[in-house]
Amino acid sequence: MKVSIVSEKVIKKANKDTCDTFCYDESLVQRVQPEIEKVEGVELIFKALSDATRMKIAYALTLEKELCVCDVANIIGSTTATASHHLRLLRNMKLAKYRKEGKLVFYSLADDHVHQLVSMALLHSKDVDLNR
């Protein structure tokens, strides 16, 4: 008997962030559920930017219109091979683009949406830190 009482207390304590009663708004679910499919694949953008090095590179590219691979390597404190690897991944995910000028390769963000995404993430991070 005591075990079940302890278990109930633990369960109640652990589930304070859930509803006490299971119910849902059927019309709301029917309206929103079909829309969820639109996010398919979007997680790959966040996966690419979830790496600290790639986020630093993306942020650096918000500060400068374009950067040479060698400059990126120095900015993030890595080899050119490492910088090139991360830049290639960003390019393959359509978050960055590149152009060649002789023996140099310059990267920039793919478009303003990527710039806004990185900038908004940084702003959100600062706001969250201030509220702690």
Solvent accessible surface area in square Angstrom, and as a share of the most:
residue,aa,sasa,rsa
1,M,192,0.86
2,K,166,0.70
3,V,118,0.68
4,S,56,0.36
5,I,86,0.43
6,V,87,0.50
7,S,48,0.31
8,E,96,0.43
9,K,135,0.57
10,V,88,0.51
11,I,101,0.51
12,K,143,0.61
13,K,156,0.66
14,A,73,0.56
15,N,70,0.36
16,K,165,0.70
17,D,129,0.67
18,T,78,0.46
19,C,110,0.66
20,D,152,0.79
21,T,94,0.55
22,F,182,0.76
23,C,100,0.60
24,Y,134,0.51
25,D,80,0.41
26,E,101,0.46
27,S,70,0.45
28,L,81,0.41
29,V,49,0.28
30,Q,115,0.51
31,R,152,0.56
32,V,66,0.38
33,Q,119,0.53
34,P,82,0.52
35,E,85,0.38
36,I,99,0.50
37,E,131,0.59
38,K,152,0.64
39,V,90,0.52
40,E,148,0.67
41,G,29,0.28
42,V,61,0.35
43,E,103,0.46
44,L,83,0.41
45,I,52,0.26
46,F,113,0.47
47,K,139,0.59
48,A,4,0.03
49,L,17,0.08
50,S,88,0.57
51,D,45,0.23
52,A,69,0.54
53,T,38,0.22
54,R,30,0.11
55,M,48,0.22
56,K,122,0.52
57,I,0,0.00
58,A,1,0.01
59,Y,78,0.30
60,A,10,0.07
61,L,5,0.02
62,T,23,0.14
63,L,113,0.56
64,E,96,0.43
65,K,183,0.77
66,E,55,0.25
67,L,16,0.08
68,C,11,0.07
69,V,19,0.11
70,C,62,0.37
71,D,71,0.37
72,V,1,0.00
73,A,3,0.02
74,N,122,0.62
75,I,98,0.50
76,I,34,0.17
77,G,67,0.65
78,S,38,0.24
79,T,88,0.51
80,T,68,0.40
81,A,74,0.58
82,T,54,0.31
83,A,0,0.00
84,S,27,0.18
85,H,94,0.42
86,H,21,0.10
87,L,0,0.00
88,R,106,0.39
89,L,55,0.28
90,L,2,0.01
91,R,72,0.26
92,N,93,0.48
93,M,57,0.25
94,K,161,0.68
95,L,6,0.03
96,A,5,0.04
97,K,109,0.46
98,Y,102,0.39
99,R,102,0.37
100,K,141,0.60
101,E,93,0.42
102,G,73,0.70
103,K,200,0.85
104,L,84,0.42
105,V,34,0.20
106,F,37,0.15
107,Y,8,0.03
108,S,17,0.11
109,L,18,0.09
110,A,29,0.22
111,D,71,0.37
112,D,86,0.45
113,H,140,0.62
114,V,10,0.06
115,H,65,0.29
116,Q,94,0.42
117,L,55,0.27
118,V,0,0.00
119,S,33,0.21
120,M,122,0.54
121,A,47,0.36
122,L,57,0.29
123,L,99,0.49
124,H,121,0.54
125,S,53,0.34
126,K,112,0.48
127,D,77,0.40
128,V,51,0.29
129,D,84,0.43
130,L,149,0.74
131,N,128,0.66
132,R,215,0.79
